[in-house]
Amino acid sequence: MEADLLKTGRFTRDEHIKRPADIQKLFKTGKKVSVFGAKLFYMLNDRNFNRIGFPLPRGYGNAVQRNRSKRYSREAYRFFKTHLNTGYDMLLLVYPGNDSFLSRCEKFRILCQKAGLLKD
C-alpha cells in the first residue's frame, strides 16, 4: 500500500527525445534557463505530452558517473512529471560536480519554475 503512495508516473518510451535532429533543434532554437550546475532547454511541441532528453557534456566522468547522472535526472523528471504543464520538449543538461538525487530534484524544480513549466 505504501509503495503505491510513493510510486510516481512511468517514464514511457514516447517521452524520450532520441533523434539527434530533435536534440539539435532544441539546442539551437529552444529557450534556455540555468542554475549553477545545470541548464534546461525547452520549447513547445505539437503533442499533448512532454518529451525530455538528458544529454551530458563532453568529458563527463566515467561510465558509472554518466549512468548515475542520467538515472538521477530520469527520477527527478518522474517525480515532477505530474506537476508540469504538457506539450513541451526539454533537455536537462547537468555539469559534473558534487551531485545527489536531492540536489538534482531541487535544480530541476528551480529550472522548471524559472521556465514557467510548473502548473499553478
Backbone as ProteinMPNN parsed JSONL, in Angstrom:
{"seq_chain_A": "MEADLLKTGRFTRDEHIKRPADIQKLFKTGKKVSVFGAKLFYMLNDRNFNRIGFPLPRGYGNAVQRNRSKRYSREAYRFFKTHLNTGYDMLLLVYPGNDSFLSRCEKFRILCQKAGLLKD", "coords_chain_A": {"N_chain_A": [[0.822, -1.192, 0.0], [1.9, 1.302, 0.863], [3.94, 1.575, -1.006], [2.512, 2.111, -3.315], [1.629, 4.685, -2.792], [3.968, 6.137, -2.841], [4.798, 5.762, -5.393], [5.662, 7.06, -8.539], [4.687, 8.463, -11.732], [5.062, 6.499, -14.726], [7.9, 6.507, -16.9], [7.624, 6.723, -20.014], [8.379, 5.269, -23.264], [7.694, 6.981, -25.346], [8.123, 9.445, -24.24], [10.783, 10.028, -24.318], [13.365, 11.919, -25.847], [14.926, 11.106, -28.684], [15.931, 11.313, -31.288], [18.693, 12.68, -32.978], [18.321, 15.009, -34.527], [16.136, 16.256, -33.311], [17.237, 16.871, -30.832], [19.32, 18.626, -31.557], [17.78, 20.693, -32.639], [16.473, 21.65, -30.365], [18.687, 22.587, -28.88], [19.525, 24.66, -30.564], [17.259, 26.342, -31.195], [15.618, 26.363, -28.993], [14.336, 27.743, -25.885], [16.194, 28.84, -22.988], [17.047, 28.204, -19.623], [18.936, 28.578, -16.614], [20.737, 27.292, -13.775], [23.239, 27.156, -11.209], [25.318, 24.687, -12.263], [23.498, 23.358, -13.929], [21.395, 23.292, -16.866], [18.365, 24.024, -18.589], [16.861, 23.355, -21.551], [14.116, 24.229, -23.534], [11.057, 23.941, -25.422], [7.937, 24.458, -27.127], [5.997, 21.655, -28.215], [4.123, 19.747, -30.647], [2.448, 18.004, -29.334], [0.406, 16.268, -26.876], [1.754, 15.662, -24.61], [4.771, 15.685, -22.641], [8.194, 15.602, -23.742], [11.485, 14.509, -23.027], [15.051, 14.788, -22.772], [18.351, 13.733, -21.778], [21.132, 14.876, -22.206], [24.71, 14.787, -21.829], [27.572, 16.796, -21.054], [30.658, 16.835, -22.941], [33.288, 14.773, -21.763], [32.263, 14.077, -19.292], [32.926, 12.52, -16.598], [33.358, 8.959, -15.867], [31.839, 5.902, -17.169], [30.195, 4.904, -15.129], [29.622, 7.199, -13.588], [28.313, 8.767, -15.523], [26.037, 7.185, -16.097], [24.811, 7.128, -13.548], [24.231, 9.841, -13.245], [22.363, 10.268, -15.323], [20.361, 8.544, -14.437], [19.589, 9.799, -12.012], [18.548, 12.15, -13.141], [16.393, 11.174, -14.703], [14.734, 10.141, -12.679], [14.215, 12.454, -11.196], [12.719, 13.868, -13.077], [10.502, 12.115, -13.322], [9.475, 12.384, -10.772], [8.53, 15.04, -10.748], [6.833, 15.079, -12.892], [3.96, 15.03, -12.934], [3.4, 17.555, -12.099], [4.0, 19.306, -14.073], [3.334, 21.484, -16.859], [1.909, 20.393, -19.95], [3.024, 19.44, -23.291], [5.61, 20.136, -24.1], [9.008, 19.999, -25.256], [12.034, 19.038, -23.768], [15.403, 19.459, -22.622], [17.593, 18.384, -20.233], [20.485, 19.492, -19.092], [23.27, 18.661, -17.328], [26.062, 19.553, -15.395], [29.308, 18.234, -14.412], [30.087, 17.566, -10.97], [29.734, 17.873, -7.388], [27.071, 15.92, -6.652], [23.765, 14.855, -5.968], [20.75, 12.916, -5.581], [18.758, 14.452, -4.342], [19.709, 17.082, -4.678], [19.607, 17.204, -7.44], [16.852, 17.005, -7.902], [16.033, 19.415, -6.721], [17.372, 21.298, -8.338], [16.125, 20.745, -10.821], [13.476, 21.421, -10.191], [13.712, 24.199, -9.681], [14.631, 25.084, -12.186], [12.418, 24.417, -13.828], [10.523, 26.027, -12.673], [11.584, 28.596, -13.191], [11.348, 28.536, -15.958], [8.656, 28.539, -16.267], [7.191, 26.22, -16.418], [5.9, 24.767, -14.466], [2.768, 23.745, -13.115], [0.157, 25.911, -12.037]], "CA_chain_A": [[0.0, 0.0, 0.0], [2.772, 2.48, 0.923], [4.683, 1.681, -2.264], [1.622, 2.761, -4.277], [1.579, 6.109, -2.48], [5.241, 6.742, -3.213], [5.064, 5.497, -6.802], [5.432, 8.17, -9.458], [4.294, 8.029, -13.061], [6.062, 5.826, -15.558], [8.626, 7.293, -17.89], [7.385, 5.872, -21.173], [9.256, 5.389, -24.432], [7.299, 8.154, -26.129], [8.565, 10.656, -23.554], [12.218, 10.225, -24.553], [13.809, 12.542, -27.101], [16.004, 10.222, -29.124], [16.503, 11.69, -32.585], [19.687, 13.757, -32.918], [17.774, 16.23, -35.122], [15.307, 16.897, -32.289], [18.147, 17.405, -29.81], [19.98, 19.802, -32.135], [16.773, 21.748, -32.765], [16.289, 22.221, -29.027], [19.886, 23.359, -28.53], [19.657, 25.853, -31.409], [16.116, 27.252, -31.21], [14.865, 26.318, -27.746], [14.624, 28.719, -24.836], [17.15, 28.263, -22.036], [17.172, 28.735, -18.271], [20.048, 27.881, -15.984], [21.155, 27.467, -12.393], [24.61, 26.684, -11.076], [25.49, 23.261, -12.479], [22.509, 22.726, -14.801], [20.635, 24.118, -17.802], [17.19, 23.398, -19.163], [16.437, 23.862, -22.854], [12.729, 23.807, -23.708], [10.245, 24.578, -26.452], [6.643, 23.807, -27.334], [5.892, 20.634, -29.257], [2.745, 19.601, -31.128], [1.901, 16.806, -28.701], [-0.28, 16.541, -25.615], [2.605, 15.159, -23.535], [6.134, 16.21, -22.665], [9.318, 14.727, -24.075], [12.69, 15.014, -22.378], [16.315, 14.101, -23.022], [19.352, 14.012, -20.767], [22.492, 14.85, -22.754], [25.775, 15.15, -20.893], [28.672, 17.464, -21.757], [31.837, 16.002, -23.212], [34.212, 14.601, -20.652], [31.55, 13.905, -18.022], [33.303, 11.339, -15.835], [33.406, 7.634, -16.49], [30.527, 5.347, -17.496], [29.396, 4.796, -13.908], [29.157, 8.545, -13.25], [27.337, 9.181, -16.536], [24.802, 6.427, -15.887], [24.204, 7.603, -12.308], [23.698, 11.17, -13.51], [21.138, 10.115, -16.119], [19.364, 7.912, -13.572], [19.097, 10.875, -11.148], [17.734, 13.06, -13.953], [15.136, 10.492, -15.038], [13.907, 10.055, -11.479], [13.761, 13.808, -10.875], [11.632, 14.158, -14.02], [9.345, 11.316, -12.938], [8.945, 12.947, -9.533], [7.834, 16.294, -11.041], [6.074, 14.925, -14.128], [2.547, 15.37, -12.775], [3.303, 18.974, -11.751], [4.446, 20.099, -15.219], [2.438, 21.724, -17.984], [2.22, 19.446, -21.021], [3.232, 19.965, -24.632], [6.954, 20.7, -24.215], [10.222, 19.203, -25.391], [13.016, 19.559, -22.824], [16.7, 18.822, -22.434], [18.203, 18.735, -18.957], [21.933, 19.378, -19.228], [23.86, 18.77, -15.997], [27.519, 19.571, -15.431], [29.895, 17.43, -13.341], [30.322, 18.206, -9.683], [29.095, 17.157, -6.287], [25.694, 15.771, -7.056], [22.958, 13.829, -5.32], [19.389, 12.899, -6.107], [18.016, 15.583, -3.784], [20.142, 18.318, -5.331], [19.105, 17.152, -8.816], [15.426, 17.352, -7.838], [15.93, 20.84, -6.43], [17.775, 22.02, -9.55], [15.085, 20.573, -11.829], [12.319, 22.212, -9.764], [14.022, 25.617, -9.891], [14.669, 25.307, -13.633], [11.043, 24.388, -14.339], [9.868, 27.219, -12.144], [12.098, 29.721, -13.979], [10.848, 28.41, -17.33], [7.206, 28.63, -16.252], [6.644, 24.918, -16.799], [5.15, 24.191, -13.367], [1.356, 24.11, -13.072], [-0.168, 26.85, -10.938]], "C_chain_A": [[0.87, 1.261, 0.0], [3.537, 2.675, -0.38], [3.828, 2.364, -3.329], [1.561, 4.262, -4.045], [2.843, 6.821, -2.93], [5.537, 6.614, -4.693], [4.763, 6.735, -7.652], [5.061, 7.608, -10.819], [5.427, 7.354, -13.807], [6.708, 6.819, -16.506], [8.61, 6.468, -19.163], [8.358, 6.166, -22.31], [8.973, 6.644, -25.244], [7.802, 9.457, -25.518], [10.053, 10.943, -23.735], [12.425, 11.001, -25.852], [15.034, 11.758, -27.539], [16.694, 10.698, -30.395], [17.504, 12.828, -32.437], [19.173, 15.076, -33.497], [16.907, 16.986, -34.117], [16.164, 17.544, -31.207], [18.835, 18.667, -30.319], [19.013, 20.976, -32.263], [16.539, 22.425, -31.418], [17.48, 23.08, -28.617], [19.933, 24.684, -29.299], [18.5, 26.833, -31.251], [15.321, 27.269, -29.912], [15.237, 27.445, -26.797], [15.471, 28.028, -23.79], [17.045, 28.975, -20.7], [18.29, 27.951, -17.593], [20.146, 28.21, -14.502], [22.577, 26.941, -12.323], [24.641, 25.167, -11.231], [24.497, 22.603, -13.42], [21.844, 23.764, -15.704], [19.446, 23.312, -18.295], [16.855, 24.11, -20.459], [15.016, 23.354, -23.058], [12.069, 24.564, -24.853], [8.937, 23.803, -26.588], [6.756, 22.719, -28.396], [4.423, 20.516, -29.655], [2.069, 18.367, -30.543], [1.165, 17.202, -27.424], [0.464, 15.913, -24.431], [3.989, 15.771, -23.693], [7.103, 15.14, -23.137], [10.557, 15.343, -23.455], [13.894, 14.156, -22.751], [17.334, 14.548, -21.98], [20.765, 13.925, -21.348], [23.497, 15.244, -21.672], [26.891, 15.838, -21.669], [29.839, 16.507, -21.971], [32.72, 15.923, -21.972], [33.535, 14.443, -19.3], [31.918, 12.556, -17.428], [33.404, 10.047, -16.613], [31.98, 7.108, -16.678], [29.626, 5.257, -16.262], [28.823, 6.16, -13.525], [28.107, 9.045, -14.242], [26.004, 8.483, -16.326], [24.08, 6.877, -14.622], [23.554, 8.966, -12.532], [22.395, 11.095, -14.304], [20.021, 9.486, -15.288], [18.752, 8.948, -12.621], [18.166, 11.803, -11.922], [16.389, 12.44, -14.302], [14.195, 10.448, -13.839], [13.395, 11.428, -11.056], [12.6, 14.197, -11.798], [10.372, 13.397, -13.625], [8.666, 11.886, -11.697], [8.098, 14.192, -9.807], [6.874, 16.211, -12.224], [4.616, 15.368, -14.004], [2.343, 16.852, -12.466], [3.692, 19.887, -12.908], [3.319, 20.32, -16.22], [2.851, 20.788, -19.12], [2.424, 20.164, -22.348], [4.599, 20.592, -24.838], [7.983, 19.613, -24.507], [11.257, 19.851, -24.49], [14.315, 18.771, -22.906], [17.246, 19.309, -21.107], [19.694, 18.437, -19.057], [22.556, 19.645, -17.861], [25.372, 18.684, -16.122], [28.09, 18.777, -14.261], [30.13, 18.251, -12.081], [29.713, 17.353, -8.588], [27.604, 17.117, -6.556], [25.024, 14.672, -6.25], [21.562, 13.897, -5.911], [18.601, 14.106, -5.604], [18.424, 16.902, -4.432], [19.66, 18.359, -6.781], [17.627, 17.523, -8.853], [15.246, 18.85, -7.607], [16.306, 21.681, -7.651], [16.687, 21.935, -10.613], [13.849, 21.398, -11.481], [12.538, 23.695, -10.031], [14.037, 25.946, -11.381], [13.258, 25.349, -14.22], [10.261, 25.604, -13.872], [10.285, 28.468, -12.932], [11.516, 29.727, -15.393], [9.332, 28.56, -17.403], [6.524, 27.334, -16.655], [5.818, 24.267, -15.7], [3.702, 24.667, -13.425], [1.127, 25.035, -11.893], [-0.9, 26.175, -9.821]], "O_chain_A": [[0.614, 2.187, -0.77], [3.758, 3.807, -0.81], [4.351, 3.112, -4.156], [1.453, 5.032, -5.0], [2.794, 7.976, -3.353], [6.434, 7.286, -5.204], [3.723, 7.372, -7.487], [5.118, 6.396, -11.027], [6.603, 7.611, -13.548], [6.119, 7.841, -16.861], [9.473, 5.615, -19.372], [9.06, 7.177, -22.308], [9.886, 7.287, -25.762], [7.895, 10.468, -26.213], [10.526, 12.008, -23.338], [11.733, 10.761, -26.841], [16.055, 11.746, -26.851], [17.899, 10.509, -30.562], [17.184, 13.848, -31.826], [19.543, 16.146, -33.015], [16.936, 18.216, -34.074], [15.853, 18.634, -30.726], [18.923, 19.662, -29.6], [19.389, 22.123, -32.021], [16.421, 23.649, -31.351], [17.307, 24.17, -28.073], [20.334, 25.709, -28.748], [18.729, 28.04, -31.18], [14.436, 28.109, -29.746], [16.318, 28.026, -26.895], [15.483, 26.801, -23.695], [16.965, 30.202, -20.646], [18.56, 26.804, -17.949], [19.699, 29.262, -14.046], [23.066, 26.342, -13.282], [24.058, 24.445, -10.422], [24.62, 21.41, -13.698], [21.742, 24.942, -15.361], [19.505, 22.088, -18.406], [16.597, 25.314, -20.472], [14.73, 22.187, -22.789], [12.469, 25.675, -25.201], [8.851, 22.635, -26.206], [7.517, 22.85, -29.355], [3.569, 21.145, -29.031], [1.214, 17.758, -31.186], [1.286, 18.333, -26.952], [-0.126, 15.665, -23.379], [4.33, 16.307, -24.747], [6.873, 13.943, -22.963], [10.668, 16.566, -23.367], [13.769, 12.959, -23.008], [17.193, 15.612, -21.375], [21.513, 13.004, -21.021], [23.159, 15.95, -20.722], [27.133, 15.498, -22.827], [29.98, 15.505, -21.27], [32.869, 16.897, -21.234], [34.169, 14.654, -18.266], [31.276, 11.551, -17.732], [33.519, 10.035, -17.839], [31.017, 7.812, -16.371], [28.425, 5.509, -16.352], [27.647, 6.254, -13.172], [27.126, 9.674, -13.847], [24.954, 9.123, -16.372], [22.855, 6.996, -14.625], [22.446, 9.211, -12.056], [21.431, 11.79, -13.983], [18.858, 9.864, -15.428], [17.535, 8.976, -12.44], [17.116, 12.197, -11.416], [15.356, 13.103, -14.208], [12.996, 10.691, -13.975], [12.257, 11.549, -10.604], [11.617, 14.787, -11.349], [9.286, 13.975, -13.597], [7.441, 11.873, -11.585], [7.062, 14.384, -9.171], [6.175, 17.18, -12.521], [4.1, 16.026, -14.907], [1.222, 17.351, -12.564], [3.713, 21.107, -12.752], [2.46, 19.458, -16.407], [4.024, 20.431, -19.233], [2.054, 21.326, -22.512], [4.742, 21.491, -25.667], [7.85, 18.47, -24.069], [11.356, 21.077, -24.443], [14.323, 17.58, -23.217], [17.349, 20.514, -20.879], [20.109, 17.278, -19.101], [22.391, 20.729, -17.3], [25.899, 17.851, -16.859], [27.436, 18.653, -13.226], [30.343, 19.462, -12.131], [29.236, 16.245, -8.837], [26.955, 18.156, -6.674], [25.654, 13.676, -5.896], [21.233, 14.824, -6.651], [17.854, 14.717, -6.368], [17.572, 17.747, -4.704], [19.34, 19.43, -7.297], [17.195, 18.269, -9.732], [14.394, 19.477, -8.236], [15.633, 22.664, -7.96], [16.357, 22.941, -11.242], [13.24, 22.007, -12.36], [11.649, 24.373, -10.547], [13.51, 26.981, -11.79], [12.946, 26.227, -15.024], [9.432, 26.14, -14.608], [9.444, 29.292, -13.293], [11.228, 30.785, -15.953], [8.779, 28.696, -18.495], [5.408, 27.348, -17.174], [5.099, 23.304, -15.968], [3.428, 25.826, -13.737], [1.818, 24.953, -10.878], [-1.243, 26.819, -8.829]]}, "name": "protein", "num_of_chains": 1, "seq": "MEADLLKTGRFTRDEHIKRPADIQKLFKTGKKVSVFGAKLFYMLNDRNFNRIGFPLPRGYGNAVQRNRSKRYSREAYRFFKTHLNTGYDMLLLVYPGNDSFLSRCEKFRILCQKAGLLKD"}
